[in-house]
Amino acid sequence: MANRPDDIPAHNEGGPAREPDWLDADPRQAEVFANFLSEMDGSWVWLSRSEGEAGDHSVGQYSALLTPERIAAGVSDPAWEVHHGDGHPGFVSYSSDAGWTTDYEATSDERVELLVIDRTWHGVRSHDVELAQEFRLLFNLWEDRATRTFYDFDDSGNPVRSVVVAEQGVRALTSLVRRYQAAKQMYLALYLDSTLWSAGLPTQDHRWESRDAQLICGYYRNTRAPFDDRPVSRLLGKRLFAPPARDACGIAPFERAKTYEAFVVGTNDVGEELLFTSDPADLANYFGANPDNPHYLTPVYFRRDVLNKYYGDTERYTVEDGYLRCAGLWGVSLDNDQTGHVMVFLGDLGRDMPVAEARYWRSFNIAPPEEGPSETLVRRAFYGQFTDPQSVELRFPRVYAKTNEAWEAAFGWSLFKPLHKDDRHVLHKLHVPFGETAGEFDEQVLYLAKLLVDSLNEEALADFVEKRTSDKGLAKLARMLDGLGVPNARTLLKPFADVQGLRSRGAAHRKGSDFDITVPLGEFGRQAGFEALMQAAAVALDALRDIAEGQAAPT
């Protein structure tokens, strides 16, 4: 970066060189001035703004980045260095001893970069503004075009509202603008032009100017406007902000140092929890590092409802057998093949989870339970064996898919129709309830019914069996199984019927006097009862797959 000129310090602290002597006489302009002075103090800053009406009170703000060379060339006048409408490419012609030369220029001044570019079609189309492309691309901002809002995404995949384009102007996160300055090593100039026409202004002309390192501003009041009897005041100027150090941009290779959450790795002899950092650099491993510290593969346990957040947002997260995935941003291996808890290795928590996500998991952290990791985890992680999960919620999607594949191979059509695009979340949301609440139980019943009952391929079933107008999907399937010589078809399909009954009498409608949850669930509560129901449905699906595989494929 070039050396800064002597009159511009490296930091932006400091007030105006002269105290304004017009504030009491012009309170409306005084309010504009105060807001302008505090512009970078808040979370948001105006990059472009236009309010009010000409002939009354109009306020305009604009912004640009200036190179140190442009600062050194002089910015001591309150007038703006840039204007709305600048920033467009075009041709420039100039004369020299060799004659006239015409060059193409991407911008009128390479020392100046506008953050917002105005576009106009002279009334043929509405005026519009565009955020500088380099600013958008550097932070990979995504635009919600319906709301004209730009979003950044944090390490956890959460959207961060970053720039808003509204009728009155364009606002951006102050921190994002400062990081852009750091990356570019350019000064930020915020411009102000506020003009007020008012009979309430004093009738004396007045002029005040201040030229400080951070504020170059003038206030001008004129009582002799040729086309209006009212006095007019104008507040014109700019504020300058030196860039932070380049490593403040937070962009590779200047990423901010990662912090690590500490987790419960055990308890002492009086039951107090023992915490240790999840920073892999501080953990023991099989190569002799940190032998006195907990091992990278120390199991860390969590209440099972830590997964509730991820089942609730299947557009972003996927809970898989042994793995949790956040789109393409991050993922972590875990042991979710247990009834009461979830386990993640201590080092994986630090290596694979964003710190904000690790803090969320910390709130569900529990002391190590007596039973330890699941047998599935032990076989996979330590013995290198391919092992199917024991948990029905992990097995169910596979069983469901394999049954459909077998049915397609045997009969030429799938037993269950593909889910509508708006229902594709159902299979990912399906899980054993985390507790005994009726709301969660009803929700899971609805998902199970949508998969097992509503998705039955009734059209294909109707072509396979004798048509009876009163028969619905399950009855058609039972008659098909009877025709195939399957004994006790209705008993085999009882779990499907139980799900349908729970949905019809409880989850999907107002619960009436005939609703008795103990009929399908027996002595179980909602959580264990749903797990048993899901298990029975999985057994029925396995049986249906076996039936299909026993049939000769049609020729």
C-alpha positions as CSV (number, residue, x, y, z in Angstrom):
1,M,0.0,0.0,0.0
2,A,1.3,3.5,-0.8
3,N,2.2,5.8,2.1
4,R,-0.7,7.8,3.5
5,P,-0.5,11.6,3.0
6,D,0.5,13.5,6.1
7,D,-2.9,15.2,6.6
8,I,-4.8,11.8,6.7
9,P,-4.1,9.8,9.9
10,A,-4.2,6.0,10.0
11,H,-7.3,6.1,12.3
12,N,-10.6,7.7,11.9
13,E,-11.1,9.0,15.5
14,G,-11.5,12.7,15.9
15,G,-14.1,15.4,15.6
16,P,-14.5,18.5,13.4
17,A,-11.8,21.2,13.7
18,R,-14.4,23.9,14.3
19,E,-17.5,23.7,16.4
20,P,-20.5,24.5,14.2
21,D,-22.0,27.9,15.1
22,W,-25.3,27.4,13.3
23,L,-26.9,24.4,15.0
24,D,-29.4,26.3,17.1
25,A,-30.4,28.6,14.2
26,D,-31.1,25.6,11.9
27,P,-32.3,22.6,13.9
28,R,-33.4,20.6,10.9
29,Q,-30.0,20.7,9.4
30,A,-28.4,20.2,12.8
31,E,-30.3,16.9,13.0
32,V,-29.0,15.8,9.6
33,F,-25.5,16.8,10.7
34,A,-25.7,14.8,13.9
35,N,-27.0,11.7,12.1
36,F,-24.2,12.0,9.5
37,L,-21.5,12.3,12.2
38,S,-22.8,9.0,13.8
39,E,-23.2,7.2,10.5
40,M,-20.4,4.6,11.1
41,D,-21.2,4.2,14.8
42,G,-24.1,1.8,14.2
43,S,-24.4,-1.6,12.6
44,W,-25.6,-0.2,9.3
45,V,-24.4,2.6,7.0
46,W,-26.0,4.3,4.1
47,L,-24.1,3.7,0.8
48,S,-26.6,5.8,-1.2
49,R,-29.7,7.7,0.0
50,S,-32.1,10.2,-1.4
51,E,-35.0,11.6,0.6
52,G,-37.3,14.6,0.5
53,E,-38.3,17.0,-2.3
54,A,-36.4,19.7,-4.1
55,G,-37.8,23.1,-3.0
56,D,-38.5,21.8,0.5
57,H,-35.8,19.7,2.2
58,S,-33.8,17.2,0.2
59,V,-31.1,15.0,1.7
60,G,-28.7,13.0,-0.4
61,Q,-25.9,10.6,0.6
62,Y,-23.4,8.7,-1.4
63,S,-20.2,6.7,-0.9
64,A,-17.0,5.7,-2.6
65,L,-13.7,4.1,-2.0
66,L,-10.7,6.3,-2.7
67,T,-7.1,5.2,-3.2
68,P,-4.4,6.7,-1.1
69,E,-3.2,8.4,-4.3
70,R,-6.6,10.1,-4.8
71,I,-6.5,11.2,-1.1
72,A,-3.0,12.7,-1.7
73,A,-4.2,14.5,-4.8
74,G,-6.6,16.5,-2.6
75,V,-10.0,16.1,-1.0
76,S,-10.0,19.2,1.2
77,D,-13.0,20.8,-0.5
78,P,-16.5,20.1,0.8
79,A,-17.6,19.3,-2.8
80,W,-18.0,15.7,-3.8
81,E,-15.4,13.9,-5.9
82,V,-18.1,11.6,-7.3
83,H,-21.7,12.0,-8.5
84,H,-24.7,9.9,-9.1
85,G,-24.5,8.5,-12.6
86,D,-20.7,8.0,-12.4
87,G,-19.1,4.6,-12.7
88,H,-20.2,3.6,-16.2
89,P,-17.8,2.4,-18.8
90,G,-17.4,4.4,-22.1
91,F,-15.1,6.1,-24.4
92,V,-13.0,9.2,-23.7
93,S,-11.4,11.4,-26.4
94,Y,-8.4,13.7,-25.8
95,S,-6.1,15.9,-27.8
96,S,-2.3,15.6,-27.9
97,D,0.5,16.7,-30.2
98,A,-0.3,13.6,-32.3
99,G,-3.9,14.6,-32.7
100,W,-7.1,13.3,-31.2
101,T,-7.1,9.9,-29.4
102,T,-10.1,7.9,-28.3
103,D,-9.8,5.2,-25.6
104,Y,-12.2,2.9,-23.9
105,E,-12.3,3.2,-20.1
106,A,-14.1,0.9,-17.7
107,T,-14.4,3.8,-15.2
108,S,-13.8,7.5,-15.4
109,D,-11.2,7.4,-12.5
110,E,-9.3,4.3,-11.5
111,R,-8.6,5.9,-8.2
112,V,-12.3,6.0,-7.2
113,E,-14.6,3.0,-6.8
114,L,-18.3,3.5,-6.3
115,L,-20.1,1.0,-4.1
116,V,-23.5,1.8,-5.6
117,I,-24.0,2.6,-9.3
118,D,-27.1,4.4,-10.5
119,R,-28.8,3.4,-13.7
120,T,-31.4,5.3,-15.6
121,W,-33.3,4.9,-18.8
122,H,-34.6,8.5,-19.0
123,G,-38.2,7.6,-18.2
124,V,-38.5,4.6,-20.5
125,R,-37.9,2.4,-17.5
126,S,-37.8,3.1,-13.8
127,H,-34.5,4.3,-12.3
128,D,-32.5,1.5,-10.6
129,V,-29.3,1.0,-8.6
130,E,-26.8,-1.8,-8.6
131,L,-24.4,-2.9,-5.9
132,A,-20.8,-2.9,-7.0
133,Q,-20.0,-6.3,-8.6
134,E,-16.6,-6.7,-7.0
135,F,-18.1,-6.1,-3.5
136,R,-20.8,-8.7,-4.2
137,L,-18.4,-11.3,-5.5
138,L,-15.7,-10.8,-2.9
139,F,-18.2,-11.8,-0.1
140,N,-20.2,-14.0,-2.4
141,L,-23.5,-12.3,-1.5
142,W,-26.7,-13.9,-2.5
143,E,-29.6,-11.7,-3.6
144,D,-33.2,-12.3,-2.7
145,R,-34.6,-10.5,-5.8
146,A,-38.1,-10.3,-4.4
147,T,-37.0,-8.1,-1.5
148,R,-33.8,-6.6,-3.0
149,T,-31.8,-7.9,0.0
150,F,-28.3,-9.4,-0.2
151,Y,-27.2,-12.1,2.2
152,D,-23.9,-13.4,3.4
153,F,-23.8,-16.9,5.1
154,D,-22.0,-17.7,8.2
155,D,-20.0,-20.9,8.7
156,S,-23.1,-22.6,10.0
157,G,-25.1,-21.8,6.8
158,N,-27.2,-19.1,8.5
159,P,-28.2,-16.2,6.3
160,V,-26.8,-12.8,7.4
161,R,-28.7,-9.8,6.0
162,S,-25.9,-7.7,4.6
163,V,-27.2,-5.1,2.1
164,V,-30.7,-3.8,1.6
165,V,-31.9,-1.9,-1.5
166,A,-35.0,0.1,-0.6
167,E,-36.9,3.0,-2.1
168,Q,-34.9,5.6,-0.2
169,G,-31.5,4.1,-0.8
170,V,-29.0,1.4,-0.1
171,R,-27.8,0.3,3.3
172,A,-25.0,-2.1,4.1
173,L,-23.6,-3.7,7.2
174,T,-20.9,-1.4,8.5
175,S,-18.6,-4.3,9.3
176,L,-18.9,-5.6,5.7
177,V,-17.9,-2.2,4.3
178,R,-15.0,-2.0,6.7
179,R,-13.8,-5.5,5.7
180,Y,-14.0,-4.5,2.0
181,Q,-11.9,-1.5,2.8
182,A,-9.4,-3.7,4.5
183,A,-9.2,-6.0,1.5
184,K,-8.8,-3.1,-1.0
185,Q,-6.7,-0.9,1.3
186,M,-8.8,2.1,0.2
187,Y,-10.3,5.0,2.1
188,L,-14.1,5.2,2.5
189,A,-15.7,8.5,1.7
190,L,-19.2,9.1,2.9
191,Y,-20.8,12.1,1.2
192,L,-23.7,14.4,2.3
193,D,-25.7,17.1,0.5
194,S,-28.7,18.5,2.4
195,T,-30.6,21.5,1.1
196,L,-33.4,23.1,3.1
197,W,-35.8,25.8,1.9
198,S,-37.7,27.3,4.9
199,A,-39.2,30.7,5.9
200,G,-38.2,29.8,9.4
201,L,-34.5,30.1,8.7
202,P,-32.7,33.2,9.9
203,T,-32.6,36.1,7.4
204,Q,-28.8,36.6,7.7
205,D,-26.4,34.9,5.3
206,H,-24.0,32.6,6.9
207,R,-20.9,30.5,6.0
208,W,-19.2,27.9,8.1
209,E,-16.5,25.4,7.0
210,S,-14.5,22.7,8.7
211,R,-11.5,20.8,7.2
212,D,-10.5,18.1,9.6
213,A,-8.7,14.8,8.7
214,Q,-12.0,13.0,9.0
215,L,-14.6,15.7,8.2
216,I,-14.5,18.2,5.4
217,C,-17.8,20.0,5.5
218,G,-19.5,23.3,4.8
219,Y,-22.7,25.0,5.9
220,Y,-24.0,27.8,3.7
221,R,-27.1,29.9,4.2
222,N,-28.3,32.3,1.6
223,T,-31.3,34.7,1.8
224,R,-31.1,36.1,-1.7
225,A,-32.2,33.2,-3.9
226,P,-33.4,34.7,-7.2
227,F,-36.4,32.3,-7.7
228,D,-37.7,31.9,-4.1
229,D,-38.4,34.4,-1.3
230,R,-37.5,31.8,1.4
231,P,-33.9,31.5,2.8
232,V,-32.1,28.4,1.8
233,S,-29.4,26.5,3.7
234,R,-27.1,23.8,2.4
235,L,-25.0,21.3,4.3
236,L,-22.3,19.8,2.0
237,G,-19.4,17.6,2.7
238,K,-17.8,14.3,3.3
239,R,-16.3,12.0,6.0
240,L,-13.1,10.0,5.4
241,F,-12.2,6.7,7.0
242,A,-8.8,5.1,6.7
243,P,-8.8,1.3,5.9
244,P,-8.2,-1.2,8.7
245,A,-5.2,-3.4,8.4
246,R,-5.6,-5.9,5.5
247,D,-5.8,-9.0,7.7
248,A,-9.0,-7.5,9.2
249,C,-10.9,-8.5,5.9
250,G,-11.3,-12.1,7.2
251,I,-10.9,-13.6,3.7
252,A,-8.3,-16.3,3.0
253,P,-5.5,-16.2,3.7
254,F,-6.5,-13.7,6.4
255,E,-9.2,-15.8,8.1
256,R,-9.9,-15.1,11.7
257,A,-8.3,-17.5,14.2
258,K,-10.8,-20.2,15.0
259,T,-11.9,-20.5,18.6
260,Y,-12.8,-23.9,20.2
261,E,-15.6,-24.9,22.6
262,A,-14.8,-27.0,25.7
263,F,-16.9,-30.1,26.3
264,V,-17.6,-32.5,29.1
265,V,-15.2,-35.4,28.9
266,G,-16.0,-37.0,32.3
267,T,-16.7,-36.3,35.9
268,N,-14.5,-36.4,39.0
269,D,-15.1,-38.5,42.1
270,V,-17.7,-36.0,43.5
271,G,-19.6,-35.7,40.2
272,E,-18.2,-32.4,39.0
273,E,-18.0,-32.2,35.2
274,L,-14.5,-32.2,33.6
275,L,-14.2,-30.0,30.6
276,F,-11.5,-29.9,27.9
277,T,-11.1,-28.0,24.7
278,S,-12.0,-29.5,21.4
279,D,-9.0,-28.0,19.6
280,P,-7.3,-30.9,17.9
281,A,-3.9,-29.3,18.3
282,D,-4.3,-29.8,22.1
283,L,-5.5,-33.4,22.1
284,A,-3.6,-36.6,22.3
285,N,-3.4,-38.9,19.3
286,Y,-1.9,-42.1,18.1
287,F,1.3,-40.3,17.1
288,G,2.4,-39.3,20.6
289,A,1.1,-35.7,20.7
290,N,-0.1,-34.3,24.1
291,P,0.1,-37.7,25.9
292,D,-1.3,-36.2,29.2
293,N,-4.4,-34.7,27.5
294,P,-7.7,-36.4,26.5
295,H,-7.4,-38.3,23.2
296,Y,-8.9,-37.0,19.9
297,L,-11.3,-39.9,20.0
298,T,-12.6,-39.2,23.4
299,P,-16.4,-39.7,23.3
300,V,-18.5,-36.7,24.0
301,Y,-22.2,-37.2,24.7
302,F,-25.3,-35.1,24.1
303,R,-29.0,-35.3,24.7
304,R,-30.7,-36.8,21.6
305,D,-32.9,-33.7,21.1
306,V,-29.8,-31.8,20.0
307,L,-30.8,-33.1,16.5
308,N,-34.3,-31.5,16.7
309,K,-32.8,-28.3,15.1
310,Y,-31.6,-30.3,12.1
311,Y,-34.7,-32.4,11.6
312,G,-36.6,-29.1,11.6
313,D,-34.7,-27.6,8.6
314,T,-34.2,-30.3,6.0
315,E,-33.6,-27.8,3.3
316,R,-30.2,-27.1,4.9
317,Y,-29.5,-30.1,7.1
318,T,-29.5,-33.8,6.6
319,V,-29.4,-36.3,9.5
320,E,-27.9,-39.5,8.0
321,D,-26.8,-42.8,9.4
322,G,-23.7,-41.8,11.3
323,Y,-23.4,-38.3,9.8
324,L,-24.8,-34.8,10.1
325,R,-24.5,-32.6,7.0
326,C,-25.1,-28.9,6.5
327,A,-25.5,-28.6,2.7
328,G,-22.0,-28.3,1.3
329,L,-20.7,-26.2,4.2
330,W,-19.8,-28.6,6.9
331,G,-20.5,-32.1,8.2
332,V,-19.5,-34.2,11.2
333,S,-19.5,-37.9,12.0
334,L,-21.6,-38.9,14.9
335,D,-23.1,-41.9,16.7
336,N,-26.8,-41.5,16.4
337,D,-27.6,-45.3,16.6
338,Q,-28.7,-45.0,20.3
339,T,-32.0,-44.4,22.0
340,G,-31.1,-41.9,24.6
341,H,-28.2,-39.9,23.4
342,V,-25.9,-38.9,20.5
343,M,-22.1,-39.1,20.6
344,V,-19.4,-37.2,18.7
345,F,-15.6,-37.6,19.1
346,L,-14.0,-34.6,20.9
347,G,-11.6,-33.9,18.1
348,D,-14.3,-34.0,15.4
349,L,-16.2,-31.4,17.3
350,G,-13.3,-29.0,17.0
351,R,-12.2,-30.0,13.5
352,D,-15.5,-30.3,11.7
353,M,-18.0,-28.0,13.4
354,P,-18.2,-24.2,13.1
355,V,-17.7,-22.6,16.6
356,A,-21.3,-21.3,16.6
357,E,-22.6,-24.8,16.0
358,A,-20.3,-26.2,18.7
359,R,-21.8,-23.7,21.2
360,Y,-25.2,-24.9,20.3
361,W,-24.2,-28.5,20.9
362,R,-22.5,-27.6,24.2
363,S,-26.0,-26.7,25.6
364,F,-27.0,-30.3,25.2
365,N,-23.8,-31.8,26.5
366,I,-24.1,-34.5,29.2
367,A,-21.7,-36.5,31.3
368,P,-20.7,-39.9,29.7
369,P,-23.5,-42.4,30.2
370,E,-22.9,-45.9,31.5
371,E,-23.6,-47.7,28.2
372,G,-21.0,-45.8,26.1
373,P,-20.9,-45.8,22.3
374,S,-23.2,-48.0,20.2
375,E,-22.1,-51.3,18.9
376,T,-22.6,-50.0,15.4
377,L,-20.0,-47.2,16.0
378,V,-17.5,-49.5,17.6
379,R,-17.7,-52.0,14.7
380,R,-17.4,-49.2,12.1
381,A,-14.8,-46.9,13.7
382,F,-12.5,-49.4,15.4
383,Y,-12.9,-52.7,13.6
384,G,-13.5,-51.3,10.1
385,Q,-16.6,-53.5,9.6
386,F,-19.6,-52.7,7.4
387,T,-22.5,-52.7,9.8
388,D,-26.2,-51.8,9.4
389,P,-27.6,-49.5,12.1
390,Q,-29.9,-50.9,14.8
391,S,-32.1,-47.8,15.2
392,V,-35.3,-48.1,13.2
393,E,-35.3,-44.4,12.3
394,L,-32.0,-45.0,10.5
395,R,-33.0,-48.3,8.9
396,F,-36.5,-47.2,7.8
397,P,-35.5,-45.0,4.8
398,R,-33.4,-47.9,3.4
399,V,-36.1,-50.5,4.0
400,Y,-38.6,-48.2,2.3
401,A,-36.4,-47.7,-0.7
402,K,-35.5,-51.3,-1.1
403,T,-39.1,-52.5,-0.9
404,N,-40.0,-50.0,-3.7
405,E,-37.1,-51.2,-5.8
406,A,-38.1,-54.9,-5.4
407,W,-41.7,-54.1,-6.3
408,E,-40.6,-52.3,-9.4
409,A,-38.4,-55.2,-10.5
410,A,-41.1,-57.8,-9.8
411,F,-44.3,-56.0,-11.1
412,G,-43.0,-53.2,-13.3
413,W,-44.4,-50.5,-11.0
414,S,-43.4,-49.1,-7.6
415,L,-45.5,-49.9,-4.6
416,F,-45.2,-46.3,-3.3
417,K,-45.4,-43.3,-5.7
418,P,-42.6,-40.8,-5.6
419,L,-43.2,-38.0,-3.2
420,H,-44.2,-34.6,-4.6
421,K,-41.4,-32.1,-4.6
422,D,-43.1,-30.2,-1.7
423,D,-43.2,-33.4,0.3
424,R,-39.6,-34.6,-0.2
425,H,-38.7,-33.4,3.2
426,V,-41.0,-36.0,4.8
427,L,-38.5,-38.9,4.7
428,H,-35.7,-36.7,6.1
429,K,-37.9,-35.4,8.9
430,L,-39.2,-38.8,10.0
431,H,-37.7,-39.8,13.4
432,V,-38.7,-41.2,16.7
433,P,-40.1,-38.4,18.8
434,F,-37.6,-36.8,21.3
435,G,-40.2,-36.7,24.1
436,E,-43.8,-37.4,25.0
437,T,-45.5,-34.3,23.6
438,A,-48.7,-34.8,21.6
439,G,-47.7,-32.3,19.0
440,E,-44.4,-34.0,18.0
441,F,-46.1,-37.4,18.1
442,D,-48.9,-36.2,15.8
443,E,-46.4,-34.6,13.4
444,Q,-44.5,-37.9,13.0
445,V,-47.7,-39.9,12.6
446,L,-48.6,-37.6,9.7
447,Y,-45.2,-38.2,8.0
448,L,-45.5,-42.0,8.5
449,A,-49.0,-42.0,7.1
450,K,-48.0,-39.9,4.1
451,L,-45.2,-42.5,3.3
452,L,-47.1,-45.7,4.0
453,V,-50.8,-44.9,3.2
454,D,-51.1,-41.8,1.1
455,S,-48.2,-42.7,-1.3
456,L,-49.6,-46.2,-2.1
457,N,-49.8,-46.6,-5.9
458,E,-53.5,-47.0,-6.0
459,E,-53.8,-46.7,-9.8
460,A,-51.4,-49.6,-10.4
461,L,-53.0,-51.6,-7.6
462,A,-56.5,-51.0,-9.2
463,D,-55.2,-52.5,-12.5
464,F,-53.9,-55.5,-10.7
465,V,-57.0,-56.6,-8.8
466,E,-60.7,-56.8,-9.4
467,K,-62.2,-53.3,-9.2
468,R,-64.4,-52.5,-6.2
469,T,-65.5,-48.9,-5.9
470,S,-65.5,-49.0,-2.1
471,D,-61.9,-50.2,-1.8
472,K,-59.1,-47.8,-0.8
473,G,-55.4,-48.3,-1.1
474,L,-54.7,-50.7,1.8
475,A,-57.7,-52.8,0.9
476,K,-56.5,-53.0,-2.7
477,L,-53.0,-54.0,-1.5
478,A,-54.5,-56.7,0.8
479,R,-56.6,-58.2,-2.1
480,M,-53.5,-58.2,-4.3
481,L,-51.6,-60.1,-1.6
482,D,-54.5,-62.5,-1.3
483,G,-54.3,-63.1,-5.0
484,L,-50.6,-63.8,-4.7
485,G,-51.4,-66.5,-2.1
486,V,-49.9,-64.5,0.8
487,P,-51.4,-65.8,4.0
488,N,-52.8,-63.4,6.6
489,A,-52.3,-60.4,4.4
490,R,-54.4,-58.1,6.6
491,T,-52.3,-59.1,9.6
492,L,-49.1,-58.2,7.7
493,L,-50.6,-54.8,6.8
494,K,-51.8,-54.1,10.3
495,P,-49.0,-51.6,11.1
496,F,-50.1,-49.6,8.0
497,A,-53.7,-49.7,9.2
498,D,-52.6,-48.6,12.7
499,V,-50.8,-45.6,11.3
500,Q,-53.9,-44.8,9.2
501,G,-56.1,-45.0,12.2
502,L,-53.9,-42.8,14.3
503,R,-53.7,-40.2,11.6
504,S,-57.5,-40.3,10.9
505,R,-58.7,-40.2,14.5
506,G,-56.0,-38.0,16.0
507,A,-53.2,-36.4,14.1
508,A,-55.2,-35.0,11.1
509,H,-58.5,-34.3,12.8
510,R,-59.9,-33.1,16.1
511,K,-59.6,-35.9,18.6
512,G,-63.0,-37.3,19.4
513,S,-64.4,-39.6,22.1
514,D,-63.4,-42.6,20.1
515,F,-59.7,-41.7,20.2
516,D,-57.7,-44.0,22.4
517,I,-54.0,-43.9,21.9
518,T,-53.5,-47.1,23.9
519,V,-55.3,-49.1,21.1
520,P,-52.4,-48.9,18.6
521,L,-49.6,-48.2,21.1
522,G,-50.6,-50.6,23.8
523,E,-48.8,-49.9,27.1
524,F,-46.1,-47.8,25.5
525,G,-45.9,-44.0,25.8
526,R,-45.9,-41.8,22.7
527,Q,-42.1,-42.0,22.2
528,A,-41.6,-45.7,22.7
529,G,-45.0,-46.5,21.1
530,F,-44.1,-44.6,17.9
531,E,-40.8,-46.4,17.8
532,A,-42.6,-49.8,18.1
533,L,-45.0,-48.7,15.4
534,M,-42.2,-47.7,13.1
535,Q,-40.5,-51.0,13.8
536,A,-43.6,-53.0,13.0
537,A,-44.0,-51.0,9.8
538,A,-40.3,-51.7,8.8
539,V,-40.9,-55.4,9.4
540,A,-44.0,-55.2,7.2
541,L,-41.9,-53.5,4.5
542,D,-39.3,-56.2,4.7
543,A,-42.0,-58.8,4.3
544,L,-43.4,-57.0,1.2
545,R,-39.9,-56.9,-0.3
546,D,-39.5,-60.6,0.3
547,I,-42.9,-61.2,-1.4
548,A,-41.8,-59.1,-4.4
549,E,-38.5,-60.8,-4.7
550,G,-40.3,-64.2,-4.7
551,Q,-42.2,-63.2,-7.8
552,A,-41.0,-63.8,-11.3
553,A,-40.5,-60.5,-13.1
554,P,-43.0,-60.0,-16.0
555,T,-41.7,-60.8,-19.4
